[in-house]
Amino acid sequence: MKRSTFLLVLLAASVHAWLPQDRDLAAFNRTYNAHAKRVAALPSKIRGVNLGGWLVSEPWLMKKEWTQVIGCPDCSDCNNGGKCSEFDCVSAIGQSAADAGFNKHYAGWITPADIQKIHDAGLNTVRIPIGYWSLRALVDSSEHFPTMDLQYLDAVIQKAADLGMFVVMDLHAAPGAQKTNDAFTGQCLPPAWLPGFFTQRNYDRASRWLSWMTQRIHNTPSYKQTVGIIEVVNEPQSSREGMPPEEVNTFTQVYYPQALKAVRDAEAALNVPAGERLHVQFMDNLWGSGDPKSHLPSDAAVLFDDHNYVGGAVEASSHPGRPQDVRQADYMWYTCYTDNRLSDGDTPKVVQEFSLTVDGAVEGNGEFAWAASQNQAFYAQWWNAQQRLYEQTNGWIFWTWKVGDELNNPRWSYQRAVAQGWIPGSAAGLDGTRGNDVCKKYFGTSDGRG
C-alpha cells in the first residue's frame, strides 16, 4: 500500500514536467511549430478518433471493402471456428493477390483527405492501429500476412504533421495474437491455441517492433513532429475471457518492463534527450489484465489507455440479467453518476476506445433504434455525458472514424455521428458540449464534472 501510494505521488509529481500547460484546441493548432525538432507534445486535452479497419482490417465494420476491394472470402466473425482475419484471407487467396488487395485498401480506406476532415471536425488526435507484420522481418514462415507498403502510412502521418495534429501509434495486433477469437489481432486465435502472444519469443518480437517504430518516429521528421505516444499492445486477453497462466505470470511482470526498455534503449542509441522521449502507453488496470504499474520502473513519460464499451455494464448495474428492461435513462444515469474511469488510480490516462453503441440485445428495439426520430435527442445527450466523463482524464479517442456503407451505423462512426447531429462538428461545438451539464438538465442533479 505504501509503495503504491509513493509511486502514484511520484508519477503525479512528474507529470507536470512533460504535459504542456492547458490550452484550447484552437490555440494548440495555432502555436504548433510544424518544423519543430522535438517529439510531439501531448495536447492538454486529447480529442480524437481511431483509424479503425485501415492497417488492421476488421471485416465486421467493412464487409464490402473486405470482399470487393481486398478480395477476401466472405465471413462473419472469428467465433465457432470462423476464419475471418487477415491471416485467414492471405492463406485463402495467396500472398500475391493479398498484397495487391490489401495495399489497394491501405491506399483508399484512410487518406490524407480523411485527416483533413478529422481536423476540420475540431479534433486534434488520431490513433493508428497497426499490426506487427508492418515490419516484414518479424513474420515467420508459418504466418500469413499482407506485405504492407508503408507509403500510405507515411502520407497520413505527413498530413497530420502539416495540420499540427497529434498521433498515437498503437501496436494493435501483436505476434501470436494477444486475444482469442478477435480479428483485430490479425488472426482468429482459438482458445486452445493459447498462450498465443504470451511467450518470451513473442515478447521479443513485439519489442523488436517497438524498437523499429521508435527509431522510425525519431528519424523521420514528419513522424517526429506528430507521433507522441507509442502503445505497447492493445486489449490483451483479460480476466473476463480468462487469462492463461503464462499471461498471469509474465505479462505485466516481463513484457511491460521489456517493452518500455525497448523504446528507451532505442531512444538512448539515438541520443534522444529526456524531454523529447515518446510517451509509452499501457492498458490500465480497469481493462483487467493485471496492474500495469506493478513492475514498471519510474518513468515520467508513461501513461495509460482505457477502453469503455458500456452496454453490459449498464445492464449489470440497472437490470441484471434483464437487458430487455434497460432504458435510455439507465445509460444516462450510468454515465452521469456511476462510471468513473479514474477509479484505478492509473494516471495520466486517455480513454482511447469507446462508442455510442448499446447492448446488442436492445440496439434495434424502439428504445434505441438509431434512425428513429424519437431517439435522436438521446444519442446527442449521451454523447454529451460521455464527453464530460472522459474529459476528466487526459482526453478521449472515439472508435472509429468511419465504417462501411453497408454497416451505416453512426453509433460506431464518428463521421456519421457528426452528420447525424449527435456530435458537434467543430472545436467550438465540442467546447460547448464540454461546458453543458447535460446530466443536470436530464435528471436535475449535476454530474459534478465542471
Buried (B, 14 or more C-beta within 10 A) or exposed (E): EEEEEEBBEEBEEBBEEBBEEEEBBBEBBEEBEEEBEBBBBBBBBBBBBBBBBBBBBBBBBBBEBBBEBBBBEEBEBBEEEBBBBBBBBBBBBEEEBBBBBBBBBBBEBBBBEBBBBBBEBBBBBBBBBBBBBBBEEBBEEEBBBBBBBBEBBBBBBBBBBBBBBBBBBBBBBBBBBBBBBBBBBBBBBEEEEBBBBBBEEBBBBBBBBBBBBBBBBBEBBBBBBBBBBBBBBBBBBBEEBEBBEBBBEBBBEBBBBBBBBBBBBBBEEEEBEEEBBBBBBBBBBBBBBBBBBEBBEEBBBBBBBBBBEBBEBBBEBBBEEEBEEBBBBBBBBBBBBEBEBBEBBBBBBBBBBBBBBBBEBBBEEEBBEBEEEEBBEBBBBBBBBBBBBBBBBBBBBBBBBBBBEEBEBBBBBBBBBBEBEBBBBBBEBBBEBBEBBBBEEBBEEEBEBE
